[in-house]
Amino acid sequence: MARSIVITSGKGGVGKTTLTANLGRCLAAMGERTVVLDADIGLNNLDVLLGMDSRIVYDIVDVIEGRCRLRQALVEDIDQAGLYILPSAHSYDKAKISGQHIREVVLRLCQNFDFVLVDCPAGIEAGFKRAVAACEEAVLVTTPHISSVRDAETVMSILLRSGITRIYTVVNRVRGDMILSGEMLTKNDVEKLINAEVYGMIPEEDALNLLSNSFNAGITEGYAACQALARGIMSGTPEVFDLTKKYRGFFGKIKRGLRRRL
């Protein structure tokens, strides 16, 4: 049975779109037919992040308004077989797009894919509501900072009121060295603040932001963390990658000191 998952954060700047792209590629690499849908009408950049912007012919608005068939608007990722994108429109009156429109597109995608990931606009206004109304599950992205976690707590309440009960919290832009030094919230800290399990801890890593060039260059720590997240979402059991392991012990202490100097 196909699964529709909205990737949301409530606020911008937490790396939600990057996580959507990484999670999509990890799921596809595991043999799951996956499509990522950019629901940020007018401010979309998922196609740019995936390096597909030059290959876009049609977008979601063309599908909704009947100018093309759904399959004509889908573009497959060159680097990862089994991953497709349904791009958003660069310029359009988003007020013309309703939650029902997005939901109908998602339901059609579910007929041909195992996972439909919807990249949600920032904020909790109309765009957020459209994306949430179209999906049955949610990945809630936060960063290990009190203000961001508090925002995530608010968004979780909204998701629950909307009928979404399967919510996978992900802490993005984590530094293992700072967790060990007590300068950053730990997984347990975040779980206590939002009263929910954390399904993923994703590091602050340049390679995760350069997908078109570096995704297949090797198994980085960030990629391994995203793989663990994908497995956890598939199974329903958290599998959190340990970002502090390489900073423990004698040599780990040296690494922490070097990281701090950098």
C-alpha positions as CSV (number, residue, x, y, z in Angstrom):
1,M,0.0,0.0,0.0
2,A,1.4,3.4,-1.0
3,R,2.3,5.8,1.8
4,S,1.9,9.6,1.5
5,I,4.1,11.6,3.8
6,V,4.3,15.4,4.3
7,I,7.7,16.7,5.2
8,T,7.1,19.8,7.4
9,S,8.7,22.0,10.0
10,G,6.3,24.9,10.6
11,K,9.2,27.4,10.1
12,G,11.8,27.8,7.4
13,G,15.5,27.3,7.6
14,V,15.7,23.9,9.2
15,G,16.7,22.0,6.1
16,K,13.3,20.5,5.3
17,T,13.7,20.5,1.5
18,T,17.2,19.0,1.7
19,L,15.9,16.2,3.9
20,T,13.0,15.5,1.5
21,A,15.5,15.0,-1.3
22,N,17.8,12.8,0.8
23,L,15.0,10.7,2.2
24,G,13.6,10.3,-1.3
25,R,16.9,9.0,-2.7
26,C,17.4,6.7,0.3
27,L,14.0,5.1,-0.1
28,A,14.5,4.7,-3.9
29,A,17.9,3.1,-3.3
30,M,16.2,0.6,-1.0
31,G,14.0,-0.5,-3.9
32,E,10.9,1.7,-3.1
33,R,9.4,3.5,-6.0
34,T,9.4,7.1,-4.7
35,V,8.1,10.4,-5.9
36,V,8.8,13.8,-4.2
37,L,6.2,16.5,-4.8
38,D,7.1,20.1,-4.3
39,A,4.1,21.8,-2.7
40,D,5.7,25.2,-2.3
41,I,4.0,27.0,-5.1
42,G,6.0,30.0,-6.4
43,L,9.0,29.4,-4.0
44,N,9.9,25.9,-5.1
45,N,13.5,24.8,-5.2
46,L,13.4,21.0,-4.8
47,D,14.0,20.5,-8.5
48,V,17.1,22.8,-8.2
49,L,18.4,20.9,-5.2
50,L,18.1,17.6,-7.1
51,G,19.7,19.0,-10.2
52,M,16.6,18.5,-12.3
53,D,15.6,22.1,-13.0
54,S,16.9,22.1,-16.6
55,R,14.8,19.1,-17.4
56,I,11.4,20.4,-16.2
57,V,8.8,20.7,-19.0
58,Y,5.5,20.5,-17.0
59,D,4.7,21.1,-13.4
60,I,1.9,20.4,-10.8
61,V,-0.2,23.3,-12.0
62,D,-0.1,22.0,-15.6
63,V,-1.4,18.7,-14.2
64,I,-4.1,20.3,-12.1
65,E,-5.3,22.5,-14.9
66,G,-5.3,19.6,-17.5
67,R,-2.5,20.9,-19.8
68,C,-0.7,17.6,-19.5
69,R,-1.0,14.1,-18.1
70,L,0.5,13.3,-14.7
71,R,3.1,11.0,-16.1
72,Q,4.3,13.7,-18.5
73,A,5.1,16.0,-15.6
74,L,7.2,13.4,-13.7
75,V,11.0,13.6,-14.1
76,E,13.2,10.7,-13.0
77,D,16.4,11.4,-11.1
78,I,19.5,10.8,-13.2
79,D,21.6,9.7,-10.2
80,Q,19.0,7.4,-8.5
81,A,16.8,5.1,-10.4
82,G,13.3,4.8,-9.0
83,L,13.1,8.4,-7.7
84,Y,10.9,10.9,-9.5
85,I,9.9,14.5,-8.9
86,L,6.7,16.3,-9.6
87,P,7.8,20.0,-9.7
88,S,6.0,23.0,-8.5
89,A,5.2,26.1,-10.5
90,H,7.7,29.0,-10.4
91,S,5.1,31.7,-10.8
92,Y,1.4,31.2,-10.2
93,D,-1.4,32.5,-8.0
94,K,-1.2,29.9,-5.3
95,A,-4.6,30.9,-4.0
96,K,-6.1,29.1,-7.0
97,I,-4.7,25.8,-5.7
98,S,-6.8,24.1,-3.0
99,G,-6.1,21.3,-0.6
100,Q,-8.4,19.1,-2.6
101,H,-6.3,19.7,-5.7
102,I,-3.1,18.6,-4.0
103,R,-4.9,15.6,-2.4
104,E,-6.2,14.4,-5.8
105,V,-2.7,14.6,-7.3
106,V,-1.3,12.7,-4.3
107,L,-4.0,10.0,-4.6
108,R,-3.1,9.5,-8.3
109,L,0.6,9.3,-7.5
110,C,-0.2,6.6,-4.8
111,Q,-1.5,4.3,-7.6
112,N,2.0,4.1,-9.1
113,F,4.5,4.6,-6.3
114,D,5.3,3.1,-2.9
115,F,6.1,6.5,-1.3
116,V,4.8,9.9,-2.0
117,L,6.8,12.6,-0.2
118,V,5.3,16.1,-0.1
119,D,7.7,19.0,0.6
120,C,5.6,21.4,2.6
121,P,5.9,25.2,2.5
122,A,7.3,26.9,5.5
123,G,4.9,28.4,8.1
124,I,1.5,27.1,9.1
125,E,-0.7,29.1,6.7
126,A,-2.6,28.0,3.6
127,G,0.3,26.2,1.9
128,F,0.9,24.1,5.0
129,K,-2.7,23.2,5.3
130,R,-2.9,22.2,1.6
131,A,0.0,19.8,2.0
132,V,-1.1,18.4,5.3
133,A,-4.6,17.7,4.0
134,A,-3.2,15.6,1.2
135,C,-1.2,13.2,3.3
136,E,-1.7,10.4,5.9
137,E,1.7,10.6,7.7
138,A,4.3,13.3,8.5
139,V,8.0,13.8,9.0
140,L,8.4,16.7,11.4
141,V,11.8,18.4,11.0
142,T,13.4,20.5,13.7
143,T,16.9,21.6,14.7
144,P,18.6,21.0,18.1
145,H,17.7,24.4,19.4
146,I,15.0,25.3,22.0
147,S,13.2,27.8,19.7
148,S,13.0,25.3,16.8
149,V,11.9,22.4,19.1
150,R,9.1,24.6,20.6
151,D,7.9,25.4,17.1
152,A,7.9,21.7,16.2
153,E,5.8,21.0,19.3
154,T,3.2,23.5,18.1
155,V,3.2,21.9,14.6
156,M,2.8,18.5,16.1
157,S,-0.3,19.6,17.9
158,I,-1.7,20.9,14.6
159,L,-0.9,17.7,12.8
160,L,-2.6,15.6,15.4
161,R,-5.7,17.8,15.2
162,S,-5.7,17.3,11.5
163,G,-5.9,13.5,11.9
164,I,-2.2,12.7,11.2
165,T,-1.1,10.4,14.0
166,R,2.0,8.7,12.4
167,I,4.5,11.5,12.9
168,Y,8.3,10.9,12.6
169,T,10.3,13.6,14.3
170,V,13.7,14.3,12.8
171,V,16.4,16.5,14.3
172,N,18.5,18.1,11.5
173,R,21.8,19.9,11.5
174,V,23.2,18.1,14.5
175,R,26.8,18.2,15.7
176,G,27.9,15.2,17.7
177,D,30.9,17.0,19.2
178,M,28.6,19.7,20.6
179,I,26.2,17.1,22.0
180,L,29.0,15.5,24.0
181,S,30.2,18.9,25.2
182,G,26.7,19.8,26.4
183,E,26.3,22.7,24.0
184,M,23.5,21.1,21.9
185,L,20.3,19.3,22.8
186,T,20.5,15.6,22.8
187,K,18.0,13.1,21.4
188,N,16.5,12.5,24.9
189,D,16.3,16.3,25.4
190,V,14.2,16.7,22.3
191,E,12.0,13.7,23.1
192,K,11.2,15.2,26.5
193,L,10.4,18.6,25.1
194,I,7.9,17.3,22.4
195,N,6.8,14.1,24.3
196,A,7.5,12.0,21.2
197,E,10.1,9.6,19.9
198,V,12.8,10.9,17.6
199,Y,13.3,8.9,14.4
200,G,16.4,10.5,13.1
201,M,19.4,12.6,14.0
202,I,20.9,14.1,10.8
203,P,24.3,15.9,10.9
204,E,25.3,19.3,9.6
205,E,27.2,18.1,6.5
206,D,28.0,19.9,3.3
207,A,27.6,16.7,1.2
208,L,23.9,16.5,2.1
209,N,23.5,19.9,0.4
210,L,25.3,19.0,-2.8
211,L,23.3,16.0,-3.9
212,S,23.7,16.3,-7.7
213,N,27.5,15.9,-7.4
214,S,28.3,14.0,-4.2
215,F,25.4,11.7,-3.3
216,N,26.9,8.6,-4.9
217,A,30.5,9.6,-4.1
218,G,30.5,7.4,-1.0
219,I,28.7,6.6,2.2
220,T,29.1,9.7,4.3
221,E,27.9,10.1,7.8
222,G,24.9,12.1,6.6
223,Y,23.9,9.6,4.1
224,A,24.2,6.8,6.7
225,A,22.0,8.8,9.0
226,C,19.4,9.3,6.3
227,Q,19.5,5.6,5.5
228,A,18.8,4.8,9.1
229,L,15.9,7.3,9.1
230,A,14.4,5.7,5.9
231,R,14.6,2.2,7.5
232,G,12.9,3.5,10.6
233,I,10.1,5.1,8.7
234,M,9.6,1.9,6.7
235,S,9.5,-0.4,9.7
236,G,7.8,2.0,12.2
237,T,10.6,1.5,14.7
238,P,13.2,4.3,15.2
239,E,16.7,3.5,14.1
240,V,18.7,6.6,15.0
241,F,22.3,6.9,13.8
242,D,24.8,7.7,16.6
243,L,26.4,11.0,15.6
244,T,28.5,11.1,18.8
245,K,30.4,7.8,18.3
246,K,33.3,9.2,16.4
247,Y,33.9,11.9,19.1
248,R,34.2,9.5,22.0
249,G,37.3,8.1,23.5
250,F,40.9,9.4,23.3
251,F,41.0,10.0,19.5
252,G,37.4,11.3,19.6
253,K,38.5,13.9,22.1
254,I,41.2,15.0,19.6
255,K,38.6,15.2,16.8
256,R,36.4,17.4,19.0
257,G,39.3,19.7,19.7
258,L,40.1,20.0,16.0
259,R,36.4,20.6,15.1
260,R,36.2,23.4,17.6
261,R,39.3,25.1,16.2
262,L,37.8,24.9,12.7
